Each structure stands twice: as C-alpha cells, then as structure tokens.
Amino acid sequence: MKIIVSDEAQSWFQEEMDAKTGDCIKFFARYGGSSALHEGFSLGVMKEQPDETAVKVVHNGVIYYIEQRDEWYFLDHDLHITVNPELDELVYTYEKA
C-alpha cells in the first residue's frame, strides 16, 4: 500500500488546504457515500497530526498519511491522487498493489 501524490495534487493541497512544509494530510475511511473500494464508505481528507501511521509519503515537505485504523479501507491497493484540471478538484484512484 502506497500513497502517490501528483505535483498538481500537491499544488491543490497548498492552495486549497493551505498545506505548508511540516503539515500533515490524513486520508481516512468515512462512513457514507461510496467508492470504488467499498459501498457505504467514502474517502475523507483533513489536515491533522498522525497518531498511529500505517503508511506515509512526504511530498515537498508535506506529509500525506493513512492511520492504522483505516488500513482496511485501502488493503492491497495504492492510493493515487491527481487533479481534474477542468473541475479543479482532486481525483482519487486505487490500483492493486
């Protein structure tokens, strides 16, 4: 399981979430909605310091991570984060690890 953040997504986080060097962005399983991985759950994202990190990546000084308690949501998949340039919004895709 890996997190892959595109340069465009990194810029989006800097602009939209004011992410700076040393900040932490958490991806987590959120009850409600649906995703390509789990019906009834969707992907949440927020700025928050890690508690028990399962996986992380540092991109331009910003730490992107998934907590151990949310590992089940991503099991056997890598999380790819890009941007849809027409809508200027994040796109999350999951690839088998």
Order of alpha helices (4+ residues) and beta strands (2+ residues): beta-alpha-beta-beta-beta-beta-alpha-beta-beta
